[in-house]
Amino acid sequence: MTLFQSIILGIVEGITEFLPISSTGHMILASYFMGIQDDNFTKLFEICIQLGAILSVVVLYWKKFFDFGKWQFYMKLAIAVVPALVLGFLFNDAIEELLESPLTVAITLVLGGIVLLFIDKAFKNPTITDDSQMTPKQSLIIGLWQCISMIPGVSRSAASIIGGMQQKLTRNLAAEFSFFLAVPTMAAATGYSLILKNWKGTDGTEIKGYELLTQNSDNLMIFGVGTLVAFVVAMIAIKSFISFLQKYGFKAFGIYRIIAGLIMLFVLGLKS
């Protein structure tokens, strides 16, 4: 991976992390089209670069995120993240295999797009306008919805927002809770990939993720630049998404997903 390619992936991650169109799926497709080698560093990069995007949530919503007087809010986040932690740990190898499949991404983009076409009509009468009205059970259910996004192309944002709307949250509240839920979810995924998971180094020996990143200065620079770009772009994307969602809902994202997925299926068909 070159520095230029890491910038492109950082832009892709920053734009797509909080949109219901799948950041992981788009990075897989971008890597595929740019001919980036599908090695362990690329896989680690595509997971850990998301840390840059989620840090934008902490910065943009720092007053709420660090309001330690509202312990119930943190409790609900903790409950919601548990399903992803458990299933992610148990099925990590299977998830990693799916990350290598552009075909999986293309199919789930289309299927997810069809779902988004009908979401606004399916959940028209929300009753919860503030996270203080949410129950621990509702938080857990939203967390279970989020786990669907372990399939590349589904979109963590889409799954958790749909879960929130299914639990009677308004579109805006569901989106905001999805943003906050991304922080512990992706922090855990990044921490596991960097500290706990064993990866194969260039010499074939097993090393930790942080050792893979620091194997040489190029790896470290590529990761650092990509993460920084993702952070800056995500700052812009979050605000734009909330504004767009208020005005237009999810239908446009559904149409985009279907078109992108069909184009990808066509391209893959030509190359098969």
N, C-alpha and C positions, 0 to 999 in steps of 0.2 A: 504494500500500500504506500502511495506517495503522499506528500504533504497536501498537494492539491486535492487528491481524492478524499483525504480526511476532512478537508474543509467542506467539500460537497456533501459528504455524509453528515457532517455537523449541521449543515443547513437543512438537510432532509429530516434529521432527527428533531431539530428545534421546531420546524414547522409542523411536523406530524405527531409529536408525542402526545399532545393534548387534544388533537382533532380525532374524531371517530373513524379514522381511515387506516390505522395501524402503522406505527413508527417502525417497528421491527420488520414488518412486511416490506415497507418502502425501502428500508436500508438494505434488505436482502436483494430486492430488485435492482436498486441502484448499484450495489456491489457487482451483481451479475452483469449488468449492462456495461459497467466500466471495466470488466474483466479482472476484478480484484481477486487475488488468490484466496481460495477458501481454506485458509489455514487457522491454527488455533489463535493466533494474534488477532485475526479478523473477527473471529467469533467473540473473543474477549472484548475487543473494541466495540462491537455492535451492542454488547450488553452494558458495558460500563460507561459508554458515552452518554447514556440516558441520565446518568447522575448530573451532568451539566444542565440538562433540561429541567429536571425536577428541582434543582437549586433555585431556579427562577421563581418557583412557587413560594419558596421560603422568603425570597426577597420581596416579591410583589405583595404577599399576604403576611408580612412579618408581624404586624400588630395582632392579627388573629392567631397566627401560628405560635406566637410566644406569649399568649395570654394565659399564664399558668393558673389564673384564678378559675378558669373553666376546665376543671379536671375531667368533667364528663365528656368533653370533646375529645380529649386524648384517649379516654377509655373506649369510646366508640371507634376511633381509628385503630386502636390496638386490637379490638375484637374483629374489625373488618379485614385486617391484614393476616390474621391467623390462617384462614383456609389457603391463601397463596403460599405462605411459608411452609405449611405441611405438605401440600401437593407438589410444590416446586422442589422440595427436598426429596420426596419419594420418587418423582418421575423426571428428575433432572436429565438423565441420559436420553430418555425418549423425547423430551422437549428439544434437546440439543440436536437429535437426528432430524427433527422437523425443521429446524433452523436452516438446514442445508437444502431445502426443497422449494424452489421458485414455483413449482406447480401447486403445492399446497397453498402458498400465498395467493396465487391467482384465483384459485377456486374459492377460498374463504373471502377474498375481496368481493367477489360477485355475490355470494350467499349473504354476506353481511350487508352489502348494499341493498339487496332486496328487503331485508329486515328493516333497514333505516327508512325506506320509503313509507312504511306504515306506522312508525313509532309515534309520531305526533298525534295521529288519530287514535292509536291504541290506548294512550294514556293522557286523556284530555282533561281530567278533573283532579288535579293534585290538591292535597290538603295540608301538606307540610311545607312551610315556607322558611323555616329556620332549623339549623341542626340541633337546637335544644329540644325540639319536638320529636326528634328521632329516638327510637327505643334501641337497646342493645340487640334485640332480635333483628330489627331492620338493618342494623349495621352488619350483622353476620350474614344476612341474605345478600346484601350488596357485595360483601367480600366473596361469597360463593359465585356470584355472577362474574366477578372480576377474573376468576380462575379459568373461565372459558377462553380468555385471551392468551392462555399458554399455547394455544394453537396459533402459529404465526399467520398474520393476516386478519385475525379477528378484531384486534384493537382493544387494548386494556381500557382506554378511555371510553370507547363505545360500550363495552360490556358493563363497566361499572356505572356509567350514566344510565343505560337502559335499566340496570338493576335498581338504581335510585328512583327512576320514574315509575317502575313497577311497584315500588314501595311507597308511592304517592308523593314523592318529592317533586317540587317544581323543576322545570328544565334547568334553570340557573343554579338552584341549590344542588341538584344532582351533578351538574358539571363541576361546581366548586368542591363538593365532597370528593369527587373523582380526582381533582387536582391534589387535594390534601392527602388522599389515600395513596397517590403515586409516590409520595415522599418515603414513607416507611417501606412500601413494597419494593421500589427500585433501589433504595438504600440497602435493603436486605439482599437483593439479587446481586448488587455490585459487591457488597461485602463478602458474600459467599464465593463469588467468582474470583475475587482478588486474594482472599485470605485462606479460605478453606478448600476450594476445589483444586484438584491436581490436573495440570495441563502438561502436554508434551513439549519440551523445548526443541530447539533446532537440532540438537544432538540426540534426540530420542529419549532423554531422561525426563522423569516427572519433576515438574517444578510448580510452584504456586503462581497464581495470577500476577501478583505484584512483582515477582521475579521475572516473569515473561515480559512485563511492561518495561522493566529496567534492565533487560538484557543488553540493550544498547541505547545510545542517545537518540537514534532515529525513532525507535518505538515510543520512547517517552515524549518526544516532541510531537509526533503524530497524534498520540492520544491527548496530550495537553491542548493542542490547537483545536482538535475536533471537539473536545469537551467545552472549551471556551466559546467556540462558534455556536454550539448547540444552546448554551446558556443565553447568549445575547439574542439569538433568533427566537427562542422560546418565550422570552420576555415580551416580544412583540406579538407573537402568535396567540398567547393566552388572552390578552385584552381584545384582540380582533375576533377571536372565537366567541367570546361571551357576547360581544356586540352583534355578531352575525346570528348567533343562536337565538337571541331575543327577537330579532326581526323575521328570520326565515325558517327556523327549526332545522330538522335533520335531512329533509328531502334532497337538498343539493348535494350533501355528502354521500347519500345513497346512490345518486346518479353517477357521481364521480367514481365511486368504488366499482360500480358495475362496468363502466366504460374502461377504467384502468385494468380491471381483472380480465375483461374480454380481449383487450389488446395484448395483454401478457399471454393469455392462452393461445392467441393467434401466432405470436412470435415464437413461443415454445413449440407450437405445432410445426412451424416452418423449419425449426432447427432439429426436430426429431427425425 
